[in-house]
Amino acid sequence: MFEKRSWIRLPRNVVIGHGVIEETQTVLSDLHLSGYGLIVTSKTPRELAVTGVIEQLDFDPPVELVDRARFGAVEAVIDRARAEEIEYLLGIGGGTVIDVAKMAADELGVGFVSVPTTASHDGIVSGRGSIPSGNTRHSVAADPPLGVIADTELIASAPWQFTTAGCADIISNYTAVRDWQLAHRLKNAEYSEYAGALSQMTAEMLVGNAESIKPGLEDSAWIVMKALVSSGVAMSIADSSRPASGAEHLISHQLDRIAGDTALHGHQVGVATITTEYLHTGQDGNWQNVRGALSSIGAPTTVEALGHSTDDFLEAMTSAHEIRDRYTILGNGVSEAAALEAARVTGVI
C-alpha cells in the first residue's frame, strides 16, 4: 500500500532587490498581516533599518532587542508578544535575530516575516533555527517565514565577513548532499532527488560566480541572497536540514562545543567542507574548487584563519560523529591519522 505523503511549507512572498525594504507594508498587506505586530531586532539593524520600517506602518509597533541567540532570548520575545497581544513578528537583522524571532513565532503560532540585514546563512528562509545552549548548539525545527524581504542595498553595506560566511554556508551544500546520498545508499535514509539537486545546483552556482562576488557590490548581494533562498527552499522541500547540513556542519558544531564561539558558523563550515570534500573525493577531487572559491571571496580556508588550534580542529573531526544520529562520511568516527592527513593535504592546517 502506498503511504508516502509530504507537507511542504514555503514562504509565500520572497522579495529581493534594491530598496525593497521600503515595500515592507505592501508585503505585510499582501500576506494579510494587518494587525498589531512586534519588531524583533538588535542595536545596529535598529539604527539602519527599523526606523524606516516603522514609518511605513499605521501603528507604533513595540520593539524587542536581541543581543545573543539564546533560548532565554526566545522566551523574552514570547513573553513580550503575549503581553502586547501581537498578531505577527517582524524580524529585522542578522542570523541571531532571524533565528530567535522565527522560533518565537513558531511557539506563539503567529506569522513571521524575515527581513535580513546580512547574508550570513540560509536560516533567513528555512524552517530551522540554531540556538546555542551552554557548550552546544541546538538546531530546532520551526515554520519558515511567511515572507522574506531582502534589500540588496542594505545587505551590500553590511560587513563583508557576514557575506563571506553566507557564501561558505552555501558552498557546504556540496558535501551535505554527498553525505545525504551516502546515507541513502548505506542506511536507506529517505532522499529527495529534487531537494538534493536544488541544493547542489545552488552550491555550483555560487562556486561558478565566486570571482565576481566582491565587497560593496550590490550585484554580489543579489547573487548570494538568491543562493541562500534556494538553499532554504531545498530544506523546506525535504522537510529536513539534510540538503544543507552534513559532516561539515557536525564538525562546526563540535568546534563550538570545544572552543566556543571563536569564529562565524559559516566560516567554520567552509573550512570543514574542504576536508570533508577530500574525504569524499580524494586527493584530486573537488575540494580544490571548494578551497579556490572560498579563497576568491575572501573567506577563511585554514584553521589558523578561523582562530582555532590544530588540536581543536582534529578533535572536532574525530568526534563530530557523536553529535547526532545522522550518517555522514565520518561514519562511526574518523581516526586521528586520517583527519590529520585530510587537513594537511588540503592545506587547512
C-alpha positions in Angstrom: 0.0 0.0 0.0 1.4 3.4 -1.0 1.6 5.6 2.1 4.0 8.3 1.3 3.0 11.9 1.9 4.6 15.3 2.1 3.7 18.7 3.5 6.0 21.4 2.1 6.0 24.7 3.9 7.4 27.5 1.9 7.5 31.3 2.2 4.5 32.9 0.3 6.4 36.0 -0.7 10.1 36.4 -1.3 11.1 40.0 -2.3 14.8 40.6 -3.2 16.3 43.7 -4.7 17.4 47.3 -4.4 15.4 49.3 -1.8 12.7 46.6 -1.3 12.7 47.3 2.5 10.6 50.3 1.5 7.9 47.8 0.4 7.5 46.2 3.9 4.0 47.5 4.4 3.0 46.3 0.9 4.3 42.8 1.7 2.6 42.7 5.1 -0.7 43.7 3.4 -0.3 41.1 0.7 0.2 38.5 3.4 -2.9 39.8 5.2 -0.9 40.7 8.3 -2.8 43.9 9.0 -2.9 43.6 12.8 -0.6 44.5 15.6 3.0 43.3 15.1 6.2 43.1 17.2 9.5 44.0 15.7 12.4 41.8 16.8 15.8 43.3 16.1 19.2 44.2 17.5 21.1 47.5 18.0 22.7 48.0 14.6 19.7 47.0 12.4 17.5 49.2 14.6 19.7 52.2 13.7 20.0 51.2 10.0 16.5 49.9 9.0 13.9 49.8 11.7 13.0 53.4 11.8 12.3 53.3 8.0 10.0 50.3 8.5 8.1 51.9 11.4 7.4 54.9 9.3 5.5 52.7 6.8 3.2 51.2 9.4 -0.1 52.6 10.5 0.6 51.9 14.2 3.5 52.3 16.6 5.0 48.8 17.0 6.7 47.6 20.1 10.4 46.7 19.5 12.2 43.9 21.3 16.0 44.0 21.2 18.0 40.8 21.0 21.7 40.7 21.6 22.5 37.0 21.6 20.9 33.8 20.2 19.8 32.1 23.4 16.7 30.2 24.5 16.3 32.9 27.1 16.0 35.5 24.2 13.3 33.4 22.6 11.4 33.3 25.8 11.7 37.1 26.2 10.3 37.6 22.8 7.4 35.2 23.5 6.6 37.0 26.8 6.7 40.4 25.2 4.5 39.3 22.3 1.9 37.8 24.7 2.0 40.9 26.9 1.4 43.2 23.8 -1.2 40.8 22.3 0.6 40.9 19.0 -0.5 39.1 15.8 2.8 38.6 14.0 6.5 39.1 14.3 8.8 41.0 12.1 12.5 40.0 12.4 14.9 42.7 11.2 18.6 41.8 11.5 21.2 39.1 11.1 21.1 35.4 11.8 20.7 35.8 15.5 17.6 38.0 15.2 16.0 35.9 12.5 16.5 32.6 14.4 15.1 34.0 17.7 12.1 35.6 16.0 11.4 32.5 13.9 11.4 30.2 16.9 9.3 32.6 19.0 6.7 32.9 16.2 6.5 29.1 15.9 5.9 28.7 19.6 3.3 31.5 19.6 1.6 30.2 16.4 1.7 33.6 14.7 3.0 34.7 11.3 6.6 35.7 10.9 8.3 37.9 8.2 12.1 37.7 7.8 13.9 41.0 7.0 17.7 40.0 6.8 20.2 42.8 7.0 23.1 40.5 6.4 23.6 37.4 4.1 25.3 35.3 6.8 23.4 32.0 6.4 20.4 30.2 4.9 18.3 30.4 8.1 16.7 33.6 6.7 14.2 31.4 4.7 14.5 27.9 6.1 12.3 26.1 8.7 15.0 25.7 11.2 16.6 27.8 13.9 20.0 27.4 15.5 20.4 28.4 19.2 23.5 27.8 21.4 23.0 26.5 24.9 26.0 26.0 27.2 28.7 24.4 25.1 26.5 23.0 22.4 24.2 24.3 19.6 20.7 23.1 19.0 19.1 23.0 15.6 15.4 23.4 16.1 12.5 22.9 13.6 10.2 25.9 13.1 7.8 27.1 10.5 9.6 29.0 7.7 8.7 32.7 7.4 5.6 33.7 5.6 7.6 36.3 3.8 11.2 37.4 3.2 12.2 41.0 2.4 15.9 41.1 1.4 17.1 44.6 0.5 20.3 44.1 -1.5 21.3 47.7 -1.0 21.2 47.2 2.8 22.9 43.8 2.7 25.7 45.0 0.4 26.6 47.7 3.0 26.9 45.1 5.8 30.4 44.0 7.0 31.9 41.7 4.3 32.7 38.9 6.7 28.9 38.2 7.0 28.5 37.8 3.3 31.6 35.5 3.0 30.1 33.4 5.9 26.9 33.1 3.9 28.8 32.1 0.8 30.7 29.4 2.7 27.4 28.1 4.2 26.1 27.7 0.7 29.2 26.1 -0.7 29.0 23.5 2.0 25.9 22.1 0.3 28.3 20.1 -1.9 29.3 17.8 1.0 25.9 18.0 2.7 24.3 16.4 -0.4 27.1 13.9 -0.8 26.5 12.8 2.8 22.8 12.6 2.3 23.3 10.4 -0.8 25.7 8.2 1.1 23.2 7.8 4.0 20.6 6.9 1.4 22.8 4.2 -0.1 24.2 2.7 3.1 21.5 3.4 5.7 18.4 3.6 3.5 17.8 7.2 4.7 15.0 8.9 2.8 16.3 11.0 0.0 14.7 13.7 -2.2 16.2 13.9 -5.7 14.6 17.3 -6.2 15.8 18.8 -2.9 19.3 17.3 -3.4 19.6 18.6 -7.0 18.4 22.1 -6.0 20.9 22.3 -3.1 23.8 21.0 -5.2 22.9 23.4 -8.1 22.9 26.3 -5.6 26.4 25.4 -4.4 27.6 25.1 -8.0 26.1 28.5 -8.9 28.0 30.2 -6.1 31.3 28.5 -6.9 30.9 29.4 -10.5 30.3 33.0 -9.7 32.9 33.2 -6.9 35.3 35.5 -8.8 32.5 38.1 -9.3 31.5 38.2 -5.7 33.2 41.3 -4.3 32.8 43.6 -1.3 30.4 46.5 -1.6 28.8 45.3 -4.9 25.0 45.1 -4.7 25.1 42.6 -7.6 27.1 40.3 -5.3 24.5 40.6 -2.5 21.9 39.7 -5.2 23.7 36.5 -6.1 24.3 35.4 -2.5 20.7 36.2 -1.4 19.2 34.2 -4.3 21.5 31.3 -3.3 20.5 31.5 0.3 16.8 31.5 -0.6 17.3 28.4 -2.9 19.1 26.5 -0.1 16.3 27.3 2.4 13.7 26.2 -0.1 15.6 22.9 -0.6 15.4 22.2 3.1 11.6 23.0 3.1 11.1 20.6 0.2 13.0 17.9 2.1 11.4 18.8 5.4 14.9 18.3 6.7 18.2 20.2 7.1 19.9 17.3 5.1 20.2 19.3 1.8 22.4 21.9 3.6 23.9 20.1 6.6 26.2 17.2 6.7 29.6 16.3 8.2 30.9 19.8 7.7 28.1 21.2 10.0 28.7 18.5 12.6 32.4 19.5 12.7 31.4 23.1 13.1 29.0 22.3 15.9 31.7 20.3 17.6 34.1 23.2 17.3 31.6 25.3 19.1 31.5 22.8 21.9 35.3 22.5 22.2 36.3 26.1 21.7 33.2 28.2 22.0 32.0 30.9 19.5 35.5 31.7 18.2 34.5 32.1 14.5 31.4 32.6 12.4 29.4 29.5 11.8 29.6 29.8 8.0 33.4 30.2 8.1 33.8 27.1 10.2 31.5 25.2 7.9 33.5 26.4 4.9 36.9 25.1 6.2 35.3 21.8 7.3 33.8 21.5 3.8 37.3 21.5 2.3 38.3 18.5 4.4 35.1 16.5 4.1 35.1 17.0 0.4 38.6 15.5 0.4 37.2 12.5 2.4 34.5 12.1 -0.3 36.5 12.6 -3.5 40.2 12.0 -2.6 43.3 14.0 -3.3 42.4 15.0 -6.9 38.8 15.7 -6.1 36.5 18.7 -5.9 38.0 20.0 -2.6 40.4 22.2 -4.6 37.5 24.0 -6.3 35.8 24.5 -2.9 39.0 25.9 -1.4 39.6 28.1 -4.5 36.0 29.6 -4.3 36.4 30.3 -0.6 39.7 32.0 -1.2 38.4 34.0 -4.1 35.6 35.6 -2.0 37.9 36.2 1.0 36.5 33.5 3.3 38.9 31.6 5.7 40.5 28.5 4.2 42.7 27.5 7.2 42.1 26.6 10.8 44.5 29.4 11.8 42.4 31.9 10.0 39.4 30.7 12.0 41.2 31.4 15.2 41.2 27.7 16.2 44.1 25.4 17.1 45.1 22.4 15.1 44.3 20.2 18.1 40.8 21.5 18.5 40.0 21.1 14.8 41.3 17.5 14.7 39.4 16.7 17.9 36.3 18.1 16.2 36.8 16.0 13.1 37.3 12.8 15.1 34.4 13.2 17.5 31.8 15.1 15.4 30.0 11.8 14.5 28.9 11.6 18.1 26.7 14.7 18.0 23.6 13.3 16.4 22.2 10.2 14.7 22.9 11.4 11.2 25.1 9.2 8.9 27.8 11.1 7.0 31.2 10.4 5.5 32.5 10.5 9.1 30.8 7.1 9.6 31.4 5.8 13.1 34.4 8.0 13.5 37.4 9.2 11.6 40.8 8.2 13.0 43.2 11.0 14.1 45.7 9.9 11.4 43.0 10.1 8.7 41.8 13.5 10.0 45.4 14.8 10.1 46.1 13.6 6.5 42.9 15.3 5.2 43.8 18.5 6.9 47.4 18.5 5.8 46.7 17.5 2.1 44.0 20.2 1.7 46.2 22.8 3.5 43.7 23.8 6.2 46.5 23.3 8.8 
